[in-house]
Amino acid sequence: MKNIIAFHGCDNKDGCTMVAQSVAMAYAKKNKEAQVLFFSLSNTPNNQFTDISVISLKNYKEKIKRGIDIKKSELEESKLLERVYFLESSGLFDFLETSYSKSVNSRGLEQLAKDTFSCDMEANLESMLAGISRQFDLVVLDTGCSVPNKLSGIGLKLADKRLLVTTGGEASVSRLFRDKDEYEAFGIKFEGLIINKSKGAEEPVISYISDMFPNTFEKTYSVRETGSWRTAELMHKTFFELKSLGFSRDINRIVKELSI
């Protein structure tokens, strides 16, 4: 069943979480019976746009080691909406985080990719993600902005669709250029490109990024910034929940055009 979609940010200020969490909510709003899981794989606390007590994957270490599925019923206390569940992974794999510069200098990207995807836990992590995805109509992965990261790397690898989120700003595009070889070494291909916090006139940026990743993006999207980030953080809500008109329209278009 193809129901896993992954969002990955170029930089930590690109708003990947805002977009991914909003897509999960928009899908549930559109599909009245759908069961949705929003799954943060960034290995850092990721609850700035909710005030619920989010369940962490670290609570299920033993289950993952033993290959036992996590049940949807275990996540009932961690819901963004009635049919939108929230699971995060903060603190689970701190020992697997790898410094980009140190790893590249000591082993090279291809060897780093092999090492990251050859850990004894990989099969169990894949099994966990596959097992939990079978219990939902849609699984939305927020894979953060760091590769390699054991869990986010596996999420990107197993996802049926992958979307790259960038603001198109200088810092974001520079980091994307720097990390390009890393994505290729891990065999990660993005089917979609999202220009977030859009103010219009993004064609030069889209053209530049498309040239950087030739024959990659099947779709490109723009998401308007029509709300205050400070307000969203203080209220612990996404722009979609705050009914920011332009933003919500763009998120709904992504949900429609992705055919999810």
FILOMI-778967 format. One record per residue (C-alpha): residue in three letters; x, z, y; residue number from 1. Coordinates in pm, whole numbers. Each point is the difference from the previous one (the first is absolute). Example, Ala and Ser with C-alpha at 12.3 -4.5 7.8 and 13.67 -1.06 7.14 Angstrom:
<nodes>
- residuo	east	up	north	num
- Ala	1230	780	-450	1
- Ser	137	-66	344	2
</nodes>
This chain:
<nodes>
- residuo	east	up	north	num
- Met	0	0	0	1
- Lys	154	-113	328	2
- Asn	-90	277	239	3
- Ile	328	133	148	4
- Ile	97	-100	353	5
- Ala	318	130	164	6
- Phe	78	31	371	7
- His	363	33	106	8
- Gly	129	65	352	9
- Cys	314	-152	149	10
- Asp	58	316	205	11
- Asn	-147	350	10	12
- Lys	-172	-73	334	13
- Asp	-178	-314	-115	14
- Gly	-323	183	-90	15
- Cys	-5	-88	-370	16
- Thr	-192	317	-91	17
- Met	-263	-63	268	18
- Val	-60	-352	-132	19
- Ala	7	87	-372	20
- Gln	-227	305	31	21
- Ser	-244	-199	214	22
- Val	-13	-282	-255	23
- Ala	-88	252	-273	24
- Met	-284	138	213	25
- Ala	-123	-343	107	26
- Tyr	-17	-118	-361	27
- Ala	-207	304	-98	28
- Lys	-233	-56	295	29
- Lys	-49	-364	-96	30
- Asn	-45	66	-372	31
- Lys	-254	280	-28	32
- Glu	71	96	-362	33
- Ala	377	-50	2	34
- Gln	239	278	-97	35
- Val	323	-27	203	36
- Leu	336	176	-22	37
- Phe	231	18	302	38
- Phe	340	82	-148	39
- Ser	296	86	224	40
- Leu	332	-70	-173	41
- Ser	232	60	295	42
- Asn	130	334	-136	43
- Thr	-71	173	333	44
- Pro	-313	191	110	45
- Asn	-242	-267	114	46
- Asn	-317	169	120	47
- Gln	14	-53	375	48
- Phe	-333	-184	0	49
- Thr	-201	248	-205	50
- Asp	-72	371	11	51
- Ile	-64	40	-373	52
- Ser	239	179	-233	53
- Val	162	-296	-177	54
- Ile	97	35	-366	55
- Ser	363	-86	-73	56
- Leu	130	-181	-305	57
- Lys	259	273	-42	58
- Asn	-281	212	-149	59
- Tyr	-2	-239	-296	60
- Lys	372	-14	-88	61
- Glu	-56	118	-356	62
- Lys	-283	-244	-56	63
- Ile	216	-287	122	64
- Lys	289	105	-226	65
- Arg	-231	16	-301	66
- Gly	-182	-324	81	67
- Ile	-338	169	53	68
- Asp	-242	-173	238	69
- Ile	-107	167	322	70
- Lys	-379	13	4	71
- Lys	-207	-97	301	72
- Ser	-197	322	-45	73
- Glu	319	195	82	74
- Leu	0	-151	350	75
- Glu	-351	103	104	76
- Glu	133	243	261	77
- Ser	211	-272	163	78
- Lys	-241	-250	153	79
- Leu	13	-187	330	80
- Leu	-359	-114	-49	81
- Glu	-254	50	-278	82
- Arg	151	-281	-208	83
- Val	353	-15	144	84
- Tyr	252	225	-173	85
- Phe	343	88	144	86
- Leu	313	70	-206	87
- Glu	352	35	139	88
- Ser	346	35	-151	89
- Ser	195	212	252	90
- Gly	277	206	-152	91
- Leu	-27	-153	-345	92
- Phe	313	-210	-11	93
- Asp	234	134	267	94
- Phe	287	-27	-245	95
- Leu	-67	-373	-43	96
- Glu	21	-88	370	97
- Thr	310	-210	60	98
- Ser	189	-63	320	99
- Tyr	-11	-369	83	100
- Ser	351	-24	145	101
- Lys	166	221	-261	102
- Ser	-158	-186	-289	103
- Val	78	-345	135	104
- Asn	361	89	64	105
- Ser	60	162	-337	106
- Arg	-196	-216	-244	107
- Gly	-159	-300	168	108
- Leu	-367	-84	27	109
- Glu	-49	-170	-337	110
- Gln	150	294	-189	111
- Leu	-199	242	216	112
- Ala	-321	-180	-93	113
- Lys	90	16	-369	114
- Asp	84	370	23	115
- Thr	-319	89	187	116
- Phe	-220	-178	-250	117
- Ser	177	127	-313	118
- Cys	-63	374	30	119
- Asp	-161	167	-302	120
- Met	-299	86	218	121
- Glu	-82	-360	89	122
- Ala	-219	-71	-302	123
- Asn	-190	325	53	124
- Leu	-48	-74	370	125
- Glu	-130	-348	-79	126
- Ser	-230	147	-262	127
- Met	-128	257	250	128
- Leu	-76	-263	262	129
- Ala	-162	-234	-252	130
- Gly	-205	284	-147	131
- Ile	-135	122	330	132
- Ser	-72	-352	128	133
- Arg	-234	-62	-294	134
- Gln	-227	276	132	135
- Phe	-52	-160	343	136
- Asp	-138	-326	133	137
- Leu	282	-20	252	138
- Val	334	179	37	139
- Val	163	-26	344	140
- Leu	369	91	0	141
- Asp	183	110	313	142
- Thr	362	-57	-101	143
- Gly	154	117	326	144
- Cys	294	-187	150	145
- Ser	291	88	-227	146
- Val	133	-203	-289	147
- Pro	132	116	-235	148
- Asn	-227	292	-70	149
- Lys	-74	54	-366	150
- Leu	-376	26	22	151
- Ser	-65	-240	288	152
- Gly	227	-255	-168	153
- Ile	-204	21	-319	154
- Gly	-322	-22	203	155
- Leu	120	-318	171	156
- Lys	112	-138	-335	157
- Leu	-336	62	-172	158
- Ala	-231	-89	291	159
- Asp	-218	-307	-33	160
- Lys	33	-70	373	161
- Arg	265	114	247	162
- Leu	-32	-6	379	163
- Leu	284	56	244	164
- Val	-93	188	318	165
- Thr	199	-40	322	166
- Thr	-63	34	372	167
- Gly	222	-298	64	168
- Gly	206	219	233	169
- Glu	378	-26	21	170
- Ala	72	313	-207	171
- Ser	-248	-99	-271	172
- Val	122	-359	-33	173
- Ser	365	111	7	174
- Arg	-61	239	-288	175
- Leu	-186	-271	-190	176
- Phe	298	-233	45	177
- Arg	233	275	-121	178
- Asp	-214	78	-307	179
- Lys	-71	-361	-97	180
- Asp	269	-8	-272	181
- Glu	-128	330	-135	182
- Tyr	-351	-136	-55	183
- Glu	143	-305	-174	184
- Ala	225	212	-223	185
- Phe	-304	198	-113	186
- Gly	-201	-316	-58	187
- Ile	-262	105	256	188
- Lys	-204	-284	148	189
- Phe	-262	56	268	190
- Glu	-312	-215	-12	191
- Gly	-125	102	344	192
- Leu	140	88	343	193
- Ile	-180	234	242	194
- Ile	97	18	367	195
- Asn	-124	347	92	196
- Lys	-56	142	350	197
- Ser	-61	-357	109	198
- Lys	-21	-93	365	199
- Gly	-30	-374	-62	200
- Ala	257	-280	15	201
- Glu	166	86	-332	202
- Glu	62	-361	-110	203
- Pro	378	6	73	204
- Val	38	323	-201	205
- Ile	-207	-134	-290	206
- Ser	203	-322	1	207
- Tyr	330	192	2	208
- Ile	-99	232	-285	209
- Ser	-145	-290	-200	210
- Asp	332	-183	34	211
- Met	174	316	-123	212
- Phe	-223	3	-311	213
- Pro	-71	-372	-66	214
- Asn	-296	-94	-220	215
- Thr	-104	365	-25	216
- Phe	-301	96	212	217
- Glu	-331	-147	-112	218
- Lys	-179	172	289	219
- Thr	92	149	335	220
- Tyr	-220	250	186	221
- Ser	-3	168	339	222
- Val	-138	351	47	223
- Arg	-77	98	357	224
- Glu	97	335	142	225
- Thr	-324	112	160	226
- Gly	33	377	-6	227
- Ser	225	290	89	228
- Trp	245	102	-271	229
- Arg	19	347	152	230
- Thr	-378	36	-25	231
- Ala	2	-122	-361	232
- Glu	266	253	-95	233
- Leu	-169	289	182	234
- Met	-335	-81	-163	235
- His	159	-81	-337	236
- Lys	-187	-328	-20	237
- Thr	84	-369	-23	238
- Phe	-105	-249	266	239
- Phe	-246	-133	-260	240
- Glu	-171	340	-18	241
- Leu	9	27	379	242
- Lys	-181	-336	10	243
- Ser	260	-173	215	244
- Leu	-175	-336	23	245
- Gly	285	-254	-6	246
- Phe	199	193	-258	247
- Ser	-300	42	-232	248
- Arg	-86	-369	22	249
- Asp	355	-97	-96	250
- Ile	7	245	-293	251
- Asn	-334	-132	-127	252
- Arg	137	-354	20	253
- Ile	299	99	-215	254
- Val	-233	152	-260	255
- Lys	-216	-315	-2	256
- Glu	280	-255	-11	257
- Leu	200	182	-266	258
- Ser	-303	-29	-226	259
- Ile	37	361	-110	260
</nodes>
